[in-house]
Amino acid sequence: MRPRNLAAGFMLAGMCGGAVAYLYLWEDPATGATRICSHPRPWYGNPELQRRSPKLERMR
């Protein structure tokens, strides 16, 4: 690869912002196992469903 192309690639990579990802942890009541998922569970953010569902922890 040419040095000029390599330098341009590094410049583009440096200009991209950092990505933010969340992991969601909860204990599965059926098995007792801790589950990890990359997208929120259906009850996350819904106060009515959260009262009846396992506690969900969001980690960055």
C-alpha positions in Angstrom: 0.0 0.0 0.0 1.3 3.4 -0.8 2.3 5.7 2.1 0.0 8.4 0.9 -3.0 6.1 0.9 -2.0 4.7 4.3 -1.8 8.2 5.7 -5.2 9.1 4.3 -6.7 6.0 5.8 -5.3 6.9 9.3 -6.7 10.5 8.9 -10.1 9.2 8.1 -10.1 6.7 11.0 -9.0 9.5 13.4 -11.8 11.8 12.2 -14.5 9.2 13.0 -16.1 9.6 16.4 -16.0 6.9 19.0 -18.9 4.6 19.0 -21.0 4.1 22.1 -22.5 0.7 22.9 -24.5 -0.5 25.8 -24.9 -3.9 27.2 -28.0 -4.9 29.2 -27.8 -7.4 32.1 -30.6 -9.1 33.8 -31.3 -12.3 35.7 -33.5 -14.8 33.9 -36.2 -15.8 36.4 -36.8 -19.1 34.7 -33.2 -20.4 34.9 -31.6 -18.0 37.4 -28.8 -17.3 35.0 -27.5 -13.9 34.3 -28.2 -12.8 30.7 -26.3 -10.2 28.6 -27.7 -8.7 25.5 -26.7 -5.8 23.2 -30.3 -4.5 22.8 -32.8 -3.6 25.6 -35.5 -6.0 26.7 -39.1 -5.1 25.8 -39.9 -4.0 29.4 -37.0 -1.5 29.5 -38.4 2.1 29.7 -41.9 1.0 30.3 -42.8 1.6 33.9 -45.8 -0.7 34.0 -43.8 -3.7 32.6 -40.7 -2.9 34.7 -42.7 -3.5 37.9 -43.4 -7.1 36.9 -40.1 -7.9 35.2 -36.5 -8.6 36.3 -34.3 -5.7 37.1 -32.3 -4.6 34.0 -28.9 -3.0 34.4 -27.5 -1.0 31.5 -23.7 -0.9 31.2 -21.7 1.3 28.9 
